């Protein structure tokens, strides 16, 4: 999975569970995710904040669908 690291002090909205990561908040991207690929959003210190879909040509670079450090699909089923 690709990581999208945020700039320092640009993780406030994600921590408040806002589902968008805007292009100006992105510090770097590991690898070259294709449009629609799952990415992990991490804070400036590397702490995982959530997971979403990558959109390289939009101002909304990631649409977060799961918050926290557990990737979608990794949740154990009862």
Secondary structure, DSSP 8 states (H G I E B T S, - for coil): -EEEEE-TT--HHHHTT--EEEGGGEEEESS---TT-EEEEE-TTS-EEEEEEE-TTSSEEEEEEEESSS-TT-S---
